[in-house]
Amino acid sequence: MKKLLAVIGFAMMTSFATAADYQEGTEYNAITPPPPVGSGNEIVVEEFFMYTCPHCMDLEPRINSWLEKKPEGVEFTRVPAMFGGAASLHAKAYFALEIIGEGERLHEPLFRAIHDERKRLTTPAELEAFLEENKVDMDKYHAAFSSFTVQTKANRAAALMRRYGIRSVPALVVDGRYRVNNSAEVMEVTDYLLNKVAENRKAAVASK
C-alpha cells in the first residue's frame, strides 16, 4: 500500500506535464527490450552528453532550470558519451573529477573553455593544463583517472549507450525505457514520460 500511495503521489505531482500528448516514434522512442516495470517511486533520468557538443552546452541552462523543480523521487544523472577520441578522454576525466569531488565545480567551466574560449582540450596534456589552471589536485586526479573505478564507469557508460541506442547527443533517457528525441520541447517530453512511467507503475502495483 505504501508503494502504491508513493507512486500515486508522484503521478499527481507530475500531472501538470500531461497537457501535450506526445507521440512515440516522433517526440520519443521506446527502448527495446524494455526493462521490467519498477514498483517503487524513484525514476531515473539519464542525460548523455559530450563536452565538445554545442547542443549539449545549450541544453545545460534548461536542465538546470528543470532540476530546480523536478518532482521528489526523480533521480537525475549525467552520463558522458563514449564515442572514442576526445569524447572518451573527456568522459574518463568527468568520472575522475566526480570521484575527487570536483565534477560539479568544473562541469560548466569545461563547456565554456571549449566553446566560448575556443580551447581544444582534445589531448591529455591540454586537458590537464586546463585542470591545473583551475586548481585541481593533479595527484588525486591522475590516481582517479587511472583507477579501476573510472574504467568501470566508462565501460558502463559505453554499455548503456549500446543498450539505449545512443548515436547522438544530447540524449535523455527516462527509466531506461524511453529515449527522448532531440526537440525544442525535450524537457517537456521528459516530464510527460515521467508521468507515463509513474502511471504504468501505479497500474502494475494495483494489479498485484
Secondary structure, DSSP 4 states (H G I P E B T S, - for coil): -HHHHHHHHHHHHTGGGGSS---BTTTEEE-SSPPPPP-SS-EEEEEEE-TT-HHHHHHHHHHHHHHTTPPTTEEEEEEE---SHHHHHHHHHHHHHHHTT-HHHHHHHHHHHHHTS-----SHHHHHHHHHHTT--HHHHHHHHTSHHHHHHHHHHHHHHHHHT--SSSEEEETTTEEEPS-TTHHHHHHHHHHHHHHHHHHHHHT-
